[in-house]
């Protein structure tokens, strides 16, 4: 049913996952949960990928959410959706804004050794375990009950948030699957927490857990890394404590922790989160990206189906639950193969979707398009009927009517002239033009060639030679006002150019 993009170049399609209107762009919502543990109502910021079809997602829990929510959401959108990227999976992001940061993000109570703080923050310390209990017993159940989550969780924290990350990974290891600790305050409590952390890191097993450590350049002017490692002054204790942690983890691979770290010499404590989050996400999900070659697209063999199967077997193993190749990705690959007359390859891909998504009418409709291309009309009708019984799709019904001889819409050339216009698509920089040639209606887009449109019903057309591609015109007083293009990764709307 939905297939590869013909009129809209794939490289320029922006998968806008933020909710949008004419005047507002929103990347998330504000939610809240009352915490009996903390005895306060906690606001949370939630981002959801803008996709459909009952899909469920891993969850990123982000400390200091009010400071990092926008950048992390944008980064995940870019790496998981924009320009067809699959560097990381689409994920829900839960930002946790602060109420009493020092209280919540410190693991033990101390009465001194704290730097000067803003007057808006209290000097109460040691509430880290209560805060962790809030996350585990109150926040996570709330998120899992209201949002489409999968049981894979990532925790990100910076500074005192990084301290919290290290506290949770050592004392509540399985609460999250992966962790990003950014310039963590390992100097805390005269490095007593660092010593306790090292002891637990050497004594415990962390098999299946990933940790990324980002280290900022917080050295005073004129200091070098070599000098810093021998220095004993308060000016270097923050960076020294983090390098000590890094060295210890690297020296103890027997605990099974999958670990990576990087020192960012050009970034200070304030600028290091963004680049650390980027590198951390790429490390944690290094197994996720599917790399397709030109041969995968152009070869007439069906080996791409086996490649998809093997790749998502690895993805499923890493996540700890079954992950099937995305239906629309496979659907698009199937239609591309169909456009190249690679029928066996297209069949393998469409059959994969039927096996993985047996409740999807789209999967049966797409397979019916393949059968139609193979001139197996009887089998195509059977699959179109099955698809229609599941979706009640007008597009599928129109294709059935055409095969069964029930299509009574046969416009004259004069009737088709009213669809002539220039259309600008919303959110993507593409313009399409309709025109008449030899008594038929044609559509063209820059760099995409010309395509003849075949009438299905009033105001609805398919593209000749491309099974199932659907264009719907919006008319006002026998003049076009807009155009809707149904494609594999969504529905794209256009308006008439003024």
C-alpha positions as CSV (number, residue, x, y, z in Angstrom):
1,X,0.0,0.0,0.0
2,X,2.6,2.6,1.1
3,X,5.8,2.5,-0.9
4,X,9.0,4.3,-1.7
5,X,9.0,8.0,-2.4
6,X,8.9,9.0,-6.0
7,X,8.0,12.6,-6.0
8,X,9.7,13.7,-2.7
9,X,13.5,13.0,-2.7
10,X,14.4,10.9,0.3
11,X,17.4,13.1,1.2
12,X,15.3,16.2,1.8
13,X,12.4,14.7,3.7
14,X,12.5,15.9,7.3
15,X,10.8,13.5,9.6
16,X,9.3,16.2,11.9
17,X,8.5,14.4,15.1
18,X,7.8,17.6,17.0
19,X,4.1,18.4,17.3
20,X,3.6,21.4,15.0
21,X,1.0,24.0,14.2
22,X,1.2,27.3,12.2
23,X,2.4,29.2,15.3
24,X,3.9,26.7,17.7
25,X,6.6,24.0,17.6
26,X,6.5,21.7,20.6
27,X,9.0,18.9,21.3
28,X,7.3,17.4,24.3
29,X,4.8,17.7,27.1
30,X,5.0,18.5,30.8
31,X,3.7,15.7,33.0
32,X,3.9,15.2,36.8
33,X,3.9,12.5,39.4
34,X,3.5,12.9,43.2
35,X,6.3,11.2,45.1
36,X,5.4,9.9,48.6
37,X,9.2,9.2,49.0
38,X,10.2,12.8,48.3
39,X,7.0,14.2,49.7
40,X,6.5,16.5,46.7
41,X,5.0,16.7,43.3
42,X,7.6,16.3,40.6
43,X,7.2,17.7,37.1
44,X,8.7,15.7,34.3
45,X,9.2,16.5,30.6
46,X,8.3,13.8,28.1
47,X,9.2,13.5,24.5
48,X,7.5,10.9,22.3
49,X,8.5,9.9,18.8
50,X,5.7,10.9,16.4
51,X,5.0,7.5,14.8
52,X,2.1,5.2,14.8
53,X,1.2,1.5,14.4
54,X,1.5,0.5,18.1
55,X,5.3,0.8,18.2
56,X,7.0,0.8,21.6
57,X,10.3,2.5,22.5
58,X,13.3,2.3,24.8
59,X,13.4,5.1,27.3
60,X,16.1,7.7,28.1
61,X,15.9,9.1,31.7
62,X,17.7,12.5,31.8
63,X,18.9,14.1,35.0
64,X,19.0,17.9,35.1
65,X,16.2,17.6,32.5
66,X,15.5,21.3,32.5
67,X,19.0,22.0,31.3
68,X,19.5,19.2,28.7
69,X,16.0,18.1,27.5
70,X,15.9,20.1,24.2
71,X,19.4,19.2,23.1
72,X,19.1,15.5,23.8
73,X,15.7,15.2,22.2
74,X,17.0,17.1,19.1
75,X,20.1,14.8,19.0
76,X,18.0,11.6,19.2
77,X,15.6,12.9,16.5
78,X,18.6,13.7,14.2
79,X,20.3,10.3,14.8
80,X,17.2,8.2,14.6
81,X,15.0,9.8,11.9
82,X,16.2,12.8,10.0
83,X,17.7,12.0,6.5
84,X,16.8,8.3,7.1
85,X,19.3,8.0,10.0
86,X,19.3,4.8,12.0
87,X,22.4,5.5,14.1
88,X,20.3,5.1,17.3
89,X,16.8,3.9,17.9
90,X,13.8,6.2,18.2
91,X,13.4,6.7,22.0
92,X,11.1,8.2,24.6
93,X,13.0,10.9,26.6
94,X,12.0,11.6,30.2
95,X,13.6,14.8,31.5
96,X,13.7,15.2,35.3
97,X,13.9,18.8,36.3
98,X,15.3,19.7,39.7
99,X,13.7,20.9,42.9
100,X,16.5,20.4,45.3
101,X,19.5,19.4,43.1
102,X,22.1,19.0,45.8
103,X,19.8,16.9,48.0
104,X,18.7,14.5,45.2
105,X,22.0,14.1,43.3
106,X,24.4,13.4,46.1
107,X,24.8,9.8,47.4
108,X,25.8,10.4,51.0
109,X,25.4,13.2,53.6
110,X,28.3,15.4,54.3
111,X,28.7,18.7,56.2
112,X,31.6,20.2,54.4
113,X,33.6,19.9,51.2
114,X,30.9,21.5,49.1
115,X,31.7,24.3,46.7
116,X,30.0,27.7,46.8
117,X,26.4,27.2,45.5
118,X,23.7,29.5,44.2
119,X,21.4,30.7,47.0
120,X,18.5,29.0,45.3
121,X,19.9,25.6,46.2
122,X,20.0,24.1,49.7
123,X,23.1,22.6,51.3
124,X,21.1,19.5,52.2
125,X,23.0,16.4,51.0
126,X,22.7,12.7,50.9
127,X,19.3,12.2,49.4
128,X,20.5,10.1,46.5
129,X,19.0,6.8,47.7
130,X,15.6,8.4,48.2
131,X,15.9,10.0,44.7
132,X,16.8,6.6,43.2
133,X,13.8,5.1,45.0
134,X,11.6,7.7,43.5
135,X,12.9,6.9,40.0
136,X,12.5,3.1,40.5
137,X,9.3,2.8,42.5
138,X,7.3,5.9,41.4
139,X,8.6,7.5,38.2
140,X,9.3,4.4,36.1
141,X,5.9,2.8,36.9
142,X,4.2,6.0,36.0
143,X,6.0,6.3,32.6
144,X,5.4,2.6,31.8
145,X,1.7,2.9,32.6
146,X,1.1,5.9,30.4
147,X,3.6,5.7,27.5
148,X,4.5,3.0,24.9
149,X,7.8,1.9,26.6
150,X,10.0,-1.1,26.0
151,X,12.1,-2.6,28.9
152,X,15.3,-0.9,27.8
153,X,16.4,2.1,29.8
154,X,19.3,4.6,29.6
155,X,20.4,7.0,32.3
156,X,22.3,10.3,31.5
157,X,23.7,12.6,34.1
158,X,26.2,15.5,34.3
159,X,28.3,16.8,37.2
160,X,26.3,15.8,40.3
161,X,24.0,14.0,37.9
162,X,27.1,12.1,36.8
163,X,27.7,11.3,40.4
164,X,24.2,9.9,40.6
165,X,24.8,7.8,37.5
166,X,27.8,6.2,39.2
167,X,25.9,5.7,42.4
168,X,23.1,3.9,40.5
169,X,25.3,1.8,38.3
170,X,27.2,0.4,41.3
171,X,24.3,0.1,43.8
172,X,21.4,-0.5,41.5
173,X,23.1,-2.0,38.5
174,X,20.2,-3.5,36.7
175,X,17.9,-0.5,37.1
176,X,19.2,0.7,33.7
177,X,20.7,-1.1,30.8
178,X,23.2,1.6,29.9
179,X,24.6,4.8,31.5
180,X,26.3,8.0,30.4
181,X,28.2,9.8,33.1
182,X,29.4,13.3,32.1
183,X,32.2,14.9,34.0
184,X,30.9,13.3,37.3
185,X,31.8,14.9,40.6
186,X,33.9,12.0,41.8
187,X,35.7,14.4,44.2
188,X,32.6,14.3,46.4
189,X,33.1,13.6,50.1
190,X,36.9,13.9,49.9
191,X,36.9,11.1,47.3
192,X,35.3,8.6,49.7
193,X,32.6,7.9,47.2
194,X,35.3,7.3,44.5
195,X,36.9,4.7,46.8
196,X,33.6,3.0,47.5
197,X,32.8,3.0,43.8
198,X,36.1,1.4,42.8
199,X,35.6,-1.3,45.4
200,X,32.1,-2.2,44.0
201,X,33.3,-2.0,40.4
202,X,35.9,-4.7,41.2
203,X,33.7,-6.9,43.3
204,X,30.6,-7.0,41.1
205,X,29.7,-8.3,37.6
206,X,28.3,-5.9,35.1
207,X,27.7,-8.2,32.1
208,X,25.3,-6.7,29.6
209,X,25.7,-3.2,31.0
210,X,27.3,-0.3,29.1
211,X,28.9,2.9,30.5
212,X,30.2,5.9,28.7
213,X,32.3,8.4,30.6
214,X,32.9,12.0,29.3
215,X,35.7,14.0,30.8
216,X,36.0,17.8,30.5
217,X,39.1,20.0,30.6
218,X,38.7,21.7,34.0
219,X,42.4,22.2,34.6
220,X,43.7,25.7,35.4
221,X,45.6,27.8,32.9
222,X,49.0,26.3,32.1
223,X,48.3,22.9,33.5
224,X,48.9,19.8,31.3
225,X,47.6,16.3,31.7
226,X,50.9,14.9,32.8
227,X,51.3,17.6,35.4
228,X,47.7,17.2,36.5
229,X,48.1,13.5,37.3
230,X,50.9,14.4,39.8
231,X,49.3,17.5,41.2
232,X,47.7,17.5,44.6
233,X,46.0,20.9,44.7
234,X,42.3,21.6,45.0
235,X,42.4,23.2,41.5
236,X,42.7,19.8,39.9
237,X,40.9,17.4,42.2
238,X,37.8,17.3,40.1
239,X,39.5,16.2,36.9
240,X,42.0,14.0,38.8
241,X,39.2,12.1,40.5
242,X,37.5,11.4,37.1
243,X,40.8,10.2,35.5
244,X,41.3,8.0,38.5
245,X,37.9,6.4,37.9
246,X,38.6,6.0,34.2
247,X,42.0,4.3,34.9
248,X,40.4,2.0,37.5
249,X,37.6,0.9,35.1
250,X,40.1,0.2,32.3
251,X,42.3,-1.8,34.6
252,X,39.4,-4.1,35.7
253,X,37.8,-5.5,32.5
254,X,37.1,-8.8,34.4
255,X,33.8,-7.3,35.7
256,X,32.2,-7.5,32.3
257,X,31.3,-3.8,32.0
258,X,31.3,-2.6,28.4
259,X,33.1,0.7,28.8
260,X,34.3,3.6,26.8
261,X,35.5,7.1,27.7
262,X,36.9,10.2,26.1
263,X,38.8,13.3,27.3
264,X,37.5,16.5,25.6
265,X,40.4,18.9,25.8
266,X,38.6,21.7,24.1
267,X,35.5,21.6,26.3
268,X,35.0,22.7,29.9
269,X,32.6,21.5,32.5
270,X,29.7,23.6,31.0
271,X,30.2,22.7,27.3
272,X,31.1,19.0,27.6
273,X,27.5,17.5,28.0
274,X,26.4,17.9,24.3
275,X,29.4,16.2,22.7
276,X,29.6,13.6,25.5
277,X,25.9,12.7,24.9
278,X,26.5,12.4,21.2
279,X,29.5,10.1,21.6
280,X,27.8,8.2,24.4
281,X,24.7,7.5,22.4
282,X,26.9,6.2,19.5
283,X,28.9,4.0,21.8
284,X,25.9,2.5,23.6
285,X,24.0,1.8,20.3
286,X,27.0,0.9,18.2
287,X,25.2,-2.3,17.2
288,X,22.0,-0.7,16.1
289,X,22.7,0.9,12.8
290,X,21.8,-1.0,9.7
291,X,24.3,-0.3,6.9
292,X,23.0,-1.0,3.4
293,X,25.2,-1.0,0.3
294,X,24.4,-0.2,-3.3
295,X,24.5,-3.9,-4.0
296,X,21.7,-4.5,-1.4
297,X,19.5,-2.1,-3.3
298,X,20.5,-3.1,-6.9
299,X,21.1,-6.9,-6.7
300,X,18.2,-8.9,-7.9
301,X,18.8,-11.6,-5.3
302,X,16.8,-11.7,-2.0
303,X,19.9,-11.6,0.2
304,X,18.9,-8.3,1.6
305,X,16.0,-10.0,3.4
306,X,18.5,-12.4,5.1
307,X,20.7,-9.4,6.0
308,X,17.7,-7.7,7.7
309,X,16.8,-10.9,9.5
310,X,20.4,-11.3,10.9
311,X,20.8,-7.7,11.8
312,X,17.6,-7.5,13.8
313,X,18.4,-10.8,15.5
314,X,21.5,-9.0,16.9
315,X,19.4,-5.9,17.8
316,X,16.9,-8.2,19.6
317,X,19.7,-9.9,21.6
318,X,21.2,-6.5,22.6
319,X,17.8,-5.1,23.7
320,X,16.7,-8.3,25.4
321,X,13.4,-8.5,23.5
322,X,12.3,-9.2,20.0
323,X,12.7,-6.4,17.5
324,X,11.4,-6.9,14.0
325,X,12.7,-5.0,10.9
326,X,10.5,-1.8,10.8
327,X,7.5,-2.5,8.6
328,X,7.7,0.7,6.6
329,X,11.5,0.3,6.0
330,X,10.9,-3.2,4.6
331,X,7.9,-2.0,2.7
332,X,9.9,0.7,1.0
333,X,12.7,-1.7,0.1
334,X,10.1,-4.1,-1.3
335,X,8.6,-1.4,-3.5
336,X,12.0,-0.3,-4.7
337,X,12.7,-3.9,-5.8
338,X,9.3,-4.0,-7.4
339,X,10.1,-0.8,-9.4
340,X,13.2,-2.6,-10.7
341,X,11.1,-5.7,-11.7
342,X,13.0,-7.7,-9.1
343,X,10.0,-9.8,-8.2
344,X,11.6,-12.6,-6.1
345,X,13.4,-10.0,-4.0
346,X,10.2,-7.9,-3.5
347,X,8.3,-11.1,-2.6
348,X,10.9,-12.0,0.1
349,X,10.6,-8.6,1.6
350,X,6.8,-8.4,1.5
351,X,6.5,-11.9,2.9
352,X,8.8,-10.9,5.7
353,X,6.4,-8.1,6.6
354,X,3.4,-10.5,6.6
355,X,5.3,-12.9,8.9
356,X,6.3,-10.1,11.3
357,X,3.1,-8.0,11.1
358,X,0.3,-10.5,10.4
359,X,-2.3,-8.0,11.7
360,X,-1.2,-5.3,9.2
361,X,-3.5,-4.8,6.3
362,X,-0.8,-2.7,4.6
363,X,1.5,-5.8,4.4
364,X,-1.2,-7.8,2.5
365,X,-2.0,-4.8,0.3
366,X,1.7,-4.5,-0.7
367,X,2.0,-8.2,-1.4
368,X,-1.1,-7.9,-3.6
369,X,0.6,-5.2,-5.6
370,X,3.5,-7.6,-6.2
371,X,1.0,-10.4,-7.3
372,X,-0.6,-7.9,-9.7
373,X,2.8,-7.0,-11.2
374,X,3.3,-10.7,-11.7
375,X,-0.1,-10.8,-13.5
376,X,-1.5,-13.2,-10.9
377,X,-4.8,-11.3,-10.7
378,X,-6.7,-14.0,-8.9
379,X,-4.2,-14.1,-6.0
380,X,-4.0,-10.3,-6.0
381,X,-7.7,-10.0,-5.5
382,X,-7.6,-12.5,-2.6
383,X,-4.9,-10.4,-0.8
384,X,-6.6,-7.1,-1.6
385,X,-9.8,-8.4,0.0
386,X,-7.9,-9.6,3.1
387,X,-6.2,-6.2,3.3
388,X,-9.5,-4.4,2.9
389,X,-11.2,-6.5,5.6
390,X,-8.5,-5.4,8.1
391,X,-8.2,-1.7,7.1
392,X,-11.3,-0.6,5.3
393,X,-8.9,1.5,3.3
394,X,-10.5,3.5,0.5
395,X,-7.3,3.1,-1.6
396,X,-7.5,-0.7,-1.3
397,X,-11.2,-0.7,-2.2
398,X,-10.5,1.4,-5.3
399,X,-7.9,-1.1,-6.5
400,X,-10.3,-3.9,-5.9
401,X,-13.0,-2.1,-7.9
402,X,-10.6,-1.5,-10.7
403,X,-9.7,-5.3,-10.8
404,X,-13.3,-6.3,-10.5
405,X,-14.5,-3.9,-13.3
406,X,-16.4,-1.7,-10.9
407,X,-14.5,1.5,-11.5
408,X,-16.9,3.8,-13.2
409,X,-14.8,6.9,-13.1
410,X,-13.6,7.5,-16.6
411,X,-12.9,11.3,-17.0
412,X,-12.4,13.0,-20.3
413,X,-9.3,15.1,-21.1
414,X,-11.5,18.2,-20.3
415,X,-12.3,16.7,-16.9
416,X,-8.6,16.2,-16.1
417,X,-7.6,19.8,-17.0
418,X,-9.1,21.0,-13.7
419,X,-6.4,19.2,-11.8
420,X,-3.6,21.3,-13.4
421,X,-1.6,23.3,-10.9
422,X,1.7,23.9,-9.0
423,X,1.9,22.4,-5.5
424,X,4.3,23.2,-2.7
425,X,4.6,20.5,-0.1
426,X,4.5,21.4,3.6
427,X,7.7,20.9,5.7
428,X,9.8,19.7,2.7
429,X,11.3,21.9,0.0
430,X,9.7,20.2,-2.9
431,X,7.3,21.5,-5.6
432,X,5.3,19.3,-7.9
433,X,3.6,20.4,-11.2
434,X,0.6,18.7,-12.9
435,X,0.0,19.2,-16.6
436,X,-1.7,17.6,-19.6
437,X,0.1,15.5,-22.2
438,X,-1.6,13.6,-25.0
439,X,-5.0,13.7,-23.2
440,X,-3.6,12.4,-19.9
441,X,-2.7,14.0,-16.6
442,X,1.0,14.0,-15.6
443,X,2.9,15.1,-12.5
444,X,6.5,16.1,-12.2
445,X,8.9,17.2,-9.5
446,X,12.5,18.5,-9.8
447,X,14.9,15.7,-10.3
448,X,12.2,13.1,-10.2
449,X,11.0,12.9,-13.8
450,X,7.5,12.8,-15.1
451,X,4.8,10.3,-14.1
452,X,1.4,9.7,-15.7
453,X,-1.5,9.7,-13.3
454,X,-4.2,7.1,-13.6
455,X,-7.7,8.0,-12.3
456,X,-9.2,5.7,-9.6
457,X,-12.1,7.8,-8.5
458,X,-13.2,11.4,-8.3
459,X,-10.1,13.4,-7.3
460,X,-8.0,10.3,-6.6
461,X,-5.2,8.9,-8.8
462,X,-2.5,6.4,-8.8
463,X,0.9,6.6,-10.6
464,X,1.1,4.6,-13.8
465,X,3.7,1.8,-13.5
466,X,3.9,2.2,-9.7
467,X,1.4,-0.1,-8.0
468,X,-0.7,1.5,-5.3
469,X,0.9,5.0,-5.2
470,X,-2.0,7.4,-4.3
471,X,-2.5,11.1,-4.9
472,X,-5.6,12.9,-3.7
473,X,-6.6,16.4,-4.9
474,X,-8.5,18.8,-2.7
475,X,-10.8,20.8,-4.9
476,X,-12.6,24.2,-4.4
477,X,-15.1,25.2,-7.1
478,X,-13.5,22.8,-9.7
479,X,-10.0,24.2,-9.0
480,X,-7.2,22.5,-7.0
481,X,-6.6,23.8,-3.5
482,X,-4.2,21.1,-2.3
483,X,-2.7,17.7,-2.9
484,X,-2.1,14.7,-0.5
485,X,0.6,12.1,-1.3
486,X,0.4,8.8,0.5
487,X,3.9,7.3,0.9
488,X,5.7,4.7,3.0
489,X,6.8,6.9,5.8
490,X,3.7,8.9,6.1
491,X,1.2,11.2,4.4
492,X,2.5,14.5,2.8
493,X,0.3,17.4,2.2
494,X,0.8,20.2,-0.4
495,X,-1.0,23.5,-1.1
496,X,-1.4,25.3,-4.4
497,X,1.4,27.8,-5.0
498,X,0.1,31.3,-5.1
